[in-house]
Amino acid sequence: MFYPHEIVSEVRGLNDVVDVVAGYVKLTQKANNHFGLCPFHSEKTPSFSVNRDKQIFYCFGCGASGDVVRFIMQMENMDFPEALKLLADRVHFRLPEKGTGYEAQKTSNLRKIGAELNKRAARYYYDYLNSENSDAKEARDYLEARGVHQNLIKRFGIGLSPPIWDGLLTYLDDASREDMVAAGLALQSRKSDTRFYDRFRSRLMFPIIDQQSRVVGFGGRILHNEDKQEAKYVNTPETALFKKSEQLYGLNLARKAREKELIVVEGYMDVIAMHQHGFINTVGVLGTALNDAHVRQLRGANCTSVTLLMDSDDAGIRAALRAIPVLIKGGIKVKILDIPDAKDPDEFLTQFGSRKFANILQKAKNHIAFQIDLEKEKHDLSTTDGRVGFTQEAAKILATLPSAIEMDAYVAQVAKAAAISPAAILSEINKQQGTPERVTITPRVMRSRANRADYGLIKAQKELLHLVLTSPPAARALEKSQHILPQTMSGDIYPRLLTIAFENASRDTKLSPGDIMDLLDSPEEQQTVGEVFIDATDYTSIADMERAMTDMVKKIKLAWLDNQIETQAKMQKIDLNAVNKLHFEKKNAATLNITMRDG
């Protein structure tokens, strides 16, 4: 952690979790909680809960949980200091510069320095492209021929790296060479530790800008490649600031369109061509497959639907098929546009213009229709085997549909294409759906019956922890009674939380859920805190609290004693004195009583 606890708490207090989450998720209030569709997994029925009193969120579907800082971390793909700064800026709170934690501080400094160096490099490349040098004029002519006019060059900050080894190094002569290498802007010579040279030379430079308006990296397109020795495109390498697989080119501009539907293409020039022709809700992947990090960024831009414009070759089709389940899992609707008479959007727009493109864009297929059409092309529907094979593959695709209405519509289409009855297709779909259900649901039911007692124990532990974490007097009463010690609690995290409650009570301070999460390392531990706080009982009187605490302590202690007795019974040499003592404690546990006077 970089900032003192007091600073973090103040920033949290100034950013109401419901208000912040509502900027990303449509929420509806029900009793004390606000509910919406979880932004971290796909669902039809809202299970994502936000509690204003406790200042936390929790998803009953996927288990995602945390406070307002952790929500921003997950939605914007940020680390803790970055998320805290975003929230501080949101309420115009000035964070102190000084922090603690060497490794975290080092990473943060690298990101900060990298962003500053990239910003200055982008200015250098932009100015060089607009200079009077002959290679700059050649690059401008190339862009003009591709339909990239000056207004677009300025909007995207397109530049040019000069054909020399140390142009940027000379320009940034006040920066350390080590920092330049760490930012991905320079390389160190293999022959000499003291010699460095520019990473990018003779390339059109496309700054990659994140949603915080930072230049996090560059894509460089070579202008001359007669000998084919150099790659056509080179990106900034992985740095503290830049990860190619987590960035979407043009998202900083596309989100300004405030469109719920975004268009996803491949490559810089496709994005720029789309913007040039008015399709400003377009973003591009940087030569990587769409993944969960991309989905989080799309959701962070309030995107609920995506149209994929992948290249029309086999590689483009495979990319679309890989992207579909990732987007669906992230709760984003998917359509695919197969661009006719051109290999990519840039080529189509150049040849046919924006009006014709707008017409074909309206014909983008739902991902189900797209996949079924692909299967139709693979099978010879003039033969019985072909029709059967097509129908079986189509049934696998339709089995993923959650909507009965959608399924009925597509079943009718498949039945017509294959000349097979809808009833037979529905039977095949039911078979596809039924097999995994029998495998997974039956054991779950059996486990729930077998472990009903375990569920009751876990529930008792969570409720007790909520009580002692929110009430120092209750924690002191419990600790003084000696009925429950940290080692009495099951699992790994519950003992740790009880220890935190006891330590907190000794200082007579009250920690928020976010404060407690700050003391824990793993996301699983932090998720447990969300489970403890989100749906716990709030007691209206001391007497109710005492009764509840006594009942929970009895359940937990009896379970622990039973476990100890069982352990003794499995030993080769049973200690009868220990067993008798455990049975005596079990008898007394049934009559224990805890009062707040003890605290």
N, C-alpha and C positions, 0 to 999 in steps of 0.2 A: 504494500500500500504506500502511495506517495504522500498522502495528505493526512494531517492529524484527524483523529476521530471527530473532533468538534467541527471541523470544516466539512467533512463528509456528511455528518448529520445535518448540518445547516443546509447544504445543497439539497439533500433528500427532503428536508422539511419544506423547502421553497417550491418543490416540484411534486404536486399531488399526483399520485400514481394513476388515478382514474383519468385525470385530464391529459396526462402524457399518453397513456395507452389509447385513449379515445382518438388521438391523432393518427393512429394506425389501424384500429379495430373499431367497428361499429358496436357499441355497447348498449344493453338494455338493463335497466335497474330492476332487480327482483329482491325484495327485502333489503338486507344490508349489503348485498353484493351486486356487482354489475357483470352481466354475462355477454359473451360474444363468441364468434367462431375463432378458434385458436389460430394464431398466425404462424405457428410452428409445426403444425401437421394438418392434414386434410380431414375435414369433418363436415357433416351435414347439420348436426344438432349442436348448438352451442354448449361447450363444456369448459370454456375458458372463463375463469372467475377473477374479478378484481375487487378487492376489499379496501374501501377508503379508510375505515377506522384503523386497520392494521397495516395499511400501506404496502400490500403485497398482491401479487397475481399468482394464480395456480390453475393449471389445466388438469381436470379430472380425467382427461383422455390420455395425454402423453406424459403427464407428470412435470412438465415445464413449470418452474416456479422461481420466485425471487422478488426483489424490491424494484423500485423505479430504475435504479442504476443498471441492474442486471437485465431488465427488459430492454433498455437501450443497447446494452452490450450484445444481446442476441439478435435484436432487430437490425442493428446497423453494422454488425460484425466488427465491433470495437473491443479494445481491451478496457480495463477498469478506468484508468486515468482519462482515456479519450471520452468514454461515456460520461464520466463525471464532468469533464470540461463542456461537453455539449449541453448538459443539463444546467451547468452554471451559466453558460452563455444565454441559455433560454430565458433565464430570469435576471440577466445582467448582474450576475454575482462574479466578482473578481477573485479567482483562485490565487493563492500564494505561489511563488515560483519555487520555493524550497521544498524538498521532499526527502523521503528516506527509502531505503531498499536499493542496494547497489545494482543488482542485475536488472531490476525493473526500471531503475533510473537510467541505466545505461541504454536499454532498449528504447525508452522514451526519448532520450537525447538523440539517438540515431535516427529515429523517426522525424523528430523536429528538425534536425540538421538536414536530413535527406529531403524533406519537404521544401525547405528554404533553398537548397542547392538546385533542386529540380525546377523550382519557380524561376530562379535566375537563369538556369540553362534554357528553359522554354523561351524566355525573353531573348536570349542570345540567338537561338535558332530562328525565331520569328523575325528578328531584325536582319539576320543574314539572308533569309529568303527574300526580304524586301529591299536588299541592297542592290548596288549597281554592278556587282560581280557577274561575269559571264555565265558561271554555273548557276547563279541564283536566277538570272533571266531565263535560262533554259528550263529550270524547275518550274518557274511561273508559267511558262509557255505550255509545259506538260500538263500542269493543273488546269489551265484554261481550256486546253483541248479535251480534258476529261470533264468539263463542265463545272469545275471548282473555281468559282469567281472570288474576288477579293473579300466580299462580305462573308463568305463561308470560311475563307482562310482565317479571317479575324475571329469569327465565332468559335472555331475549333482550335485556334492558336497554332495552326500548322506552321512548321518551320523547315529549315534546311541545315544539316550539319556540313561544314565546309570540307573540302577534300585534302585536309592537312591533319597531321598526327596530334597536334597540341593546341588546336584553336580554342576549344572550351577550357582547357587547362590554363592557357594564357589569360583568357577572359576572367576566370575565377582564380586569379593568382593569390587572392587572400585566403582561400580555402585550403585546408590541409589535404594532401594527396590521399591520405588514408580515408578521410571522410568522403572524398570523391569516389574512391573504390567502393566504400560501404554503401554509397547511394546508387551504385551501378552505372556511374557516368564515366569512369576511367578504369583502365587496366594497368596492372603492374608488369613490367617487362620480366620475362623469364630469365633473361641474361644478367639483369642488374636490379638489385633491390631499390636503387635510388632513381630508376627511370620509370616514367609513367607515360601513358598515351590515351587519347580519347577513345572511348568505346565505339561511338558512332561517328562515321565519316562518309561523306557523299551520300547521305540518305535524307529523303523527306522525313520529317519528324512529326509524329502525331502525339501530342501530350495526352496522357491518360489521367483524367481528373476525377476524383472521388466525390461523394455526395457532400463532403465538407469543403469542397472547392480547393482541395490540395492537389498539386501535380504529384502523383505518386510514382509515375514512371513514364516511359516512352515506347512507342512502336516506331521503328525506322524502316522505311522502304527504299531499297536501293534503286538508283536511277540508271546506272550503267552496269550491266552484268553479262558482257559479251562472252567471257570465258566460263560462265556458269559456276564459278568456284565459290562465290558467296551466296548466302541465303537471301531470298527475295525480301523477307521480313526478318527483323531482329528486334526482340523486346528487351526491356530492362530485365536483368536477372532477378531472382528472388532476393529481396532485401528486407530489412526490418519494416519498411513501409509498403513494399509492393509484393503481391502474390498474384501472378497472372491468372491463376485459376479462380480467383475471387473477385475479379474486376469485370465490369461491363462498360465497354466504350460508349460514351455519349449519354450515359444515364444521368449525369449532372444536368444535361440540357433537356433530355426527354421528360424528366419529372416536372419540368416547368410547364409542360403542356397540360398537366393536371388531368391526364387521361387515365381511365381505369384499365384500358387495353393498351399494351405496348407491343411493338413489332420487334422481333429478335432476328438479326441477320448475322452473317459471318464476315468479319473483317472491317477494317477502317473505311475503305473506299465505298463499300456498300452503305455503311451508316451515313457517310457524308453525302452520297448520291441521294439517299432517301430524304435527308434534311433539305438538300438543294431543291428537291421537287415538292416540298411542302409536307412530307411525312415526318414531322419532327418528334413523334412519339416512338422513335426507333433507337434501339441500342444494339451493340454487337459483342459477341464473344471473341476472346483474344486467342483463337486457335485451340481452345480447350473445349471439352464437353460441358454442357450445362450441368451444374451440380447444386447441392443444397445451399452453398454460400451464395450462388447467383439468385436462387429462389428467395433467400432472406433479403437480398438487396431489392429484388423486384417487389416483394411485399412491403418493404420499407418505403418504397415509392408509391404505395397505395395501389399497386397493380393487382388486378384480380383475374385478368385474362391476357393470354399471350398468343400472338400469331407468329409461327415459326416460318421464316423464309430461308430455308436452307438451300444450298446448291443442289441442282437437279440430278447430279451424278449419284453413283452408288454410295459414295462416302457421305454425301449430304443426306440421303435417305436413312442411312445407318445412324447418323447424328440425330436426326429427328426422332427415330424410334427409341434411342437412348434417352432423349430429353423428355419424352412424353411422361413416363412414370415418375420422373423426378419432379416435374411441375405439378402433376396431379397430386402426388403425395404432399406437396407444399400448399395445396388448396388453390391452385391457379388453373383456370380453364385453358384448354389448349386447342388451337386450330393450326392447320398446316396449309401453306400455299405452295402448290407445285407450279413454278413459273414456266409458262410455255414459251417456246421459241427463243430462249436465252439461258445462259448458264448461271446467271445470278441477277439480283435486282439492278445493279449498276448497269449491266449490259442491256437489260430490258428497258430501263428508263431512258438510256441514251438513244435507243432505236425507236421506241414507240411513245415516249412521253408519259407525263403524270396522269393524264385523264384515262388513258387505257389501263394504266397500272391500278388506278382507283377502282376501275370496273372489275379487274380480276381479283383484287383484294377482297371484294365483297363475296367472291366465290370460294374463299378459303374453306377447307373442309374441317369439320369436327374431327378430333383425333381418332374417334372410333371409325368414322367413314373412311378416313385416310388409310387406316390399317386394314380394313375390310377390302378396300379397293386394291391394296397391294397383294393381298391373298388371292383376289380374283385373277390378277395378272399371272400368278404363279401356277394356276390350275387350268386345265383344259375342261371347260364346262360343257363341252359337247360329248364328254364321256361320263359314264356312271362313276368311275373311280375319281375323276376330276371333281365332279359335283359333291361326292361324299367327302373327299379330302378338303375341299373349300369350306364346306359346311362345318366340319369338325374344327377347323382352325378359326372360323368366324365365331363359333360357339365359345371358344376359349377367350376371345376378345370380348364378346358380349357378357360373359360371366363376370367381368369386372365392373359392370355398370351398376350403380346403386339405385338408379331410377327405373321403376317398372314401366313408366310411360316411354322413356327413351328406348328401353329394351324392346318393347312391343313394336315400336316404329322400325327399329333396325332388323328385328326378326322378320317383319313383313318384307323388307328389302332383300334380305338374304334368301328368304323362301322363294321370292320371285326370280332372283338371279339363278338359283340352283335347282329350281323346279322340285323342291322338297317341301313338305307340309310344315307350317309354322309349329304344329304340335310336336313333330319329330325334333325340330330345332330346339324348342323349349325343353324337351326331355333331355337333349344333349347338354344344354346349358345347366339344367338342374343337376345333372351328373357331375359337371365340372365344378359347380358350387358345392355340391353335397359332399364330395370326397374330403376336401380339407376340413369341412365343418365337423365331420365325424371323427377326424383325427385330432382336432384341437379342442372341440367343445366338451366332449365326453370326459377326457381326463381332467379338464378344468373343473367340471362339476364334482367329480370324485374328490379332487384335491380340496375343494371348498368345504365339502362335508367332513373330510378327514381332519381338516385344519381349522374347523370352526373355533376351537378353543384357542388356537394360536392367533386367530383374527381378534378375538376378544382381548387377549393379552396385549397385542400390539395397540389396539384402540385405547386400552387403559393406560399404557405407557405414554402414548401421544397426549392424552388428555391431562395426565399428571404433569408431564413436561410443560405443556402450555400453562398450566396453573402456576407452577413454581418459577417458570421463566418470566411470567408477567406479574407475579406477586412475591417480592422479597420476604414478607412475613410468612407466607406459606412455605417458601423454600427453607427459611430458618426453622420453622416448626418441624418440617420433615427431617431436616438434618439432625436436629436435636433429639428426635424420637429414636433415631438409629434403626428404624424398621426397614428403611430402604437406603442402601448405599449404591454408589455408581455401579459396582460390580454385580449388584442384584438385577440390574436391567439387562435385557437380552440384546444381542447384536453388537455392532461396533459403535454406531453413532449415538444410541440412546444413553450409554454411560457417559459419553463426552458431553452431551447436552445437560445431563444432570449435574455434572461437575461444574459446567459453566453457570448453571442456576445457583449452586451453592456459593461459588466464588463471587458472583454478582450480588447475592444477598448479603455477603459479608461486607461489601462496600456500600450496601443500601442504595444501589442504583438500578434503574429500570432500562433494559436494553430493548431496542426495537428489533423486529425480525431481520431487518437489514444489518443491524449491528452484529447480531448473532451469526449471520451468514459470513460476515467479514472475518470471523474467527475460525472459519472452517475452510478446508482446502479444496475438496472435490465437489463437482456439480451434484453428485449423488447425495452427499451430506447436506448441501444447501437445499436440495429438493426436499429432503426430510423435514427441514425447518418449515418449508412452505406447507407440507402436509400437517405439521403440528399446529400451525397457526390459522390456516384458512377456514377450517370448519369446526373450530372448538367451541365449547360452551362458555358463555360469559355468565358468571354467577352474580345474583343481585343481593345476596346477603352472606354474612360470615357463616351462619349456620348451614346454608346450602353448600358453601365451599368446604366446610369441615366434613359434612356427610359424604360429599363426592370424593374428597381426598382420602378419607378412610376406606371407602369402597374400592377405590383404585389401588391403594396400597395393599389391601388384603389380597386382591386378585394377583398382583405382581409378586408379592412375597410368597403366596401359596404355590404359584407356578415355579418360582425359584427353588423352594423347598422340595417340591416334587421332583424337580430335575436333579437336585443333590441326592435325594434318596435313590433315584434310578441309577445315578452314577455309582453310588456305593454298591448297589446290588450287582453291577456288572464287574466289580473288582474281584480278582482272584481270592484275595483275603479280605473279607468284609470286616470293617470295624464296627462291632455291635454297639459300642458306646456312642460312636458318632451317629449311627442310625437312630438309636433311641433318643439322642438329643435333638435330631432333626424332627422326629415325630412329636416330641414335646413342644418344639417351637411351632410346629404346624397347628397343634391344638390351641396354643396361646394366640396364634395369629388370627384365629377366628373371632377372638374377643377384643382385638386391639382397637384403640380409638385415638384419633389425632385431633387436637384442638389448636386454634390459632394462638391461644395463650402461650403455647410452647415457643412461638416465634416472636 
